[in-house]
């Protein structure tokens, strides 16, 4: 289903939620990468739940349902890496930090043991990086991955 909103803005329905896009680009607070396969998306058997979202932080829980394999997930700050993580707290069920990492980067890597999970409170600064299609494995000589407007 697709609805059209104000000029230059399309509003669509994805799994019952309304998603707003501008010029066809979808914006989000985080994006996931499968580090072992070096591709976008969650690794097989890994589930993610965003339980809190505001202008300065995102709280998410990642769970590895595989019984034998450790899974490595790279979390990107912003769909296009336009945000930057600050402090990342791994918290217990009561929300108390059991580990803290000062990241100050657009990517954060987490290894999840078999049949285990972690809840992360990720502080972030929004719109401090130039939007880019770069992935965590992009080398500087791979070319410019910056997003540029269309020329008409």
C-alpha positions in Angstrom: 0.0 0.0 0.0 1.3 3.4 -0.9 -0.1 6.8 0.0 1.3 10.1 -1.1 1.8 12.9 1.4 3.2 16.5 0.9 5.3 17.2 -2.2 8.5 15.3 -2.1 7.4 13.0 0.6 5.9 9.5 0.3 4.2 7.7 3.1 3.9 3.9 2.9 2.8 1.1 5.0 5.3 -1.6 6.0 4.0 -4.4 8.2 1.3 -2.2 9.5 3.6 0.7 10.5 3.7 4.0 8.7 7.1 4.7 7.2 8.0 8.2 5.9 10.6 8.6 3.2 12.0 11.7 1.5 13.0 11.3 -2.1 12.9 7.6 -1.8 15.5 7.3 1.0 14.4 5.5 4.2 15.8 6.9 7.4 16.4 5.0 10.6 18.4 5.2 13.8 20.3 1.9 13.3 21.3 -0.5 10.6 22.6 -4.0 11.0 25.4 -5.9 9.2 26.3 -9.6 9.3 30.0 -9.4 10.1 30.8 -13.0 9.2 29.2 -12.9 5.8 30.2 -9.2 5.3 26.7 -8.2 4.1 23.8 -5.9 5.2 21.2 -7.4 7.6 21.2 -9.5 10.7 23.0 -12.8 10.7 20.9 -16.0 10.5 19.3 -16.8 13.8 19.7 -13.3 15.3 16.7 -11.2 16.3 16.6 -7.5 17.2 14.1 -5.5 19.1 14.2 -1.7 19.6 12.5 -1.0 22.9 13.2 2.7 23.3 14.1 5.5 20.9 14.6 9.2 21.4 16.8 12.0 20.0 19.9 11.0 22.0 19.7 7.3 22.4 18.4 3.9 21.2 17.8 0.9 23.4 17.9 -2.4 21.5 18.1 -6.1 22.4 19.8 -8.6 20.2 19.3 -12.3 20.7 21.2 -15.2 19.0 18.9 -18.2 18.7 21.5 -20.5 17.2 22.5 -23.3 19.6 26.1 -23.7 18.4 27.4 -20.6 16.6 28.6 -17.3 18.0 27.2 -14.5 15.8 28.9 -11.2 15.1 26.7 -8.2 14.4 27.9 -4.7 13.3 25.4 -2.0 14.3 25.6 1.3 12.3 24.4 4.6 13.7 21.8 5.8 11.2 20.7 4.1 7.9 23.5 6.0 6.1 26.0 6.2 8.9 25.0 9.9 9.4 24.9 9.5 13.2 27.7 8.6 15.6 27.6 6.4 18.7 29.0 7.8 21.9 28.8 5.6 25.0 27.3 2.1 24.7 26.1 0.4 27.9 25.3 -3.3 28.0 22.6 -3.5 30.7 21.0 -6.2 32.8 17.3 -6.9 33.1 16.9 -4.0 35.6 18.6 -1.6 33.3 21.9 -1.4 35.3 25.0 -1.1 33.2 27.2 -4.2 33.4 29.7 -3.0 30.8 30.4 0.4 29.2 32.2 1.2 26.0 33.2 4.6 24.7 32.7 4.1 21.0 32.7 7.5 19.3 32.2 6.0 15.8 29.5 5.1 13.3 29.9 1.4 13.9 29.7 -0.9 16.9 30.5 -4.6 16.8 29.0 -7.2 19.1 29.7 -10.9 19.4 26.6 -12.8 20.7 27.2 -16.3 22.2 24.9 -19.2 21.2 21.5 -19.0 22.9 22.3 -15.7 24.5 21.4 -12.0 24.1 22.3 -8.5 25.1 20.4 -5.3 25.7 22.3 -2.2 24.6 21.7 1.4 25.5 23.4 3.3 22.7 24.0 7.1 23.2 24.3 8.9 19.9 24.9 12.2 18.3 22.7 12.7 15.3 23.7 14.0 11.9 27.4 14.5 12.7 28.7 12.4 9.7 28.1 12.9 6.0 25.6 10.3 4.8 27.3 7.5 2.9 26.7 4.1 1.4 30.0 2.9 2.9 29.9 -0.3 4.8 32.2 -1.4 7.7 34.6 -3.1 5.3 34.9 -0.3 2.8 38.5 0.6 2.1 39.5 4.2 1.3 40.6 3.3 -2.2 37.2 1.7 -3.0 35.9 5.0 -4.2 33.6 7.7 -2.9 30.5 6.3 -1.3 28.9 9.6 -0.4 25.2 10.1 -1.3 24.8 12.8 -3.9 21.6 14.4 -5.2 20.4 13.5 -8.7 21.3 15.8 -11.5 18.3 16.7 -13.6 
